[in-house]
Amino acid sequence: MTEDRLIALEEKLAYQEHTIHELNDALVGQQQRIDRLEARCQSLQQRLASLAERMDDAGDATTEPPPPHY
């Protein structure tokens, strides 16, 4: 193998390693964002369920006495 060819292969390897590290960093960042979004979504689902439960309880006609004109 000639010296120039060996240098070219080493340059390509270095470039590929750099690219892999950049892609890994981007992937880690995306996963962290996905984790935060999933936690936020779960929190919103719990709040919605709580609000729906309170609305069901507030709108339940059996717990409220009838108006005086009945």
Residue, then its C-alpha position, 0 to 999 in steps of 0.5 A: m500500500t502506498e503512503d498516499r493511499l494510507i494517508a487517504l484512508e486515515e483521513k476518511l476514517a477520521y472524518q467518519e469518526h467525527t461524523i459518527h460522534e456528531l450523529n450520536d450527539a444529535l441522537v442523544g439530544q433528540q432522545q432527551r427532548i422526546d423524554r421531556l415531551e413524553a413526561r409533559c404529555q403524561s402530565l397533561q393526560q393526568r390533568l385532563a383526567s382529573l379535570a374530566e373527573r371533577m366535571d363529572d362530579a360537578g355535573d352529577a344531578t344525583t348529588e345536587p338537590p333539586p331547585p326549590h320550585y320543584 
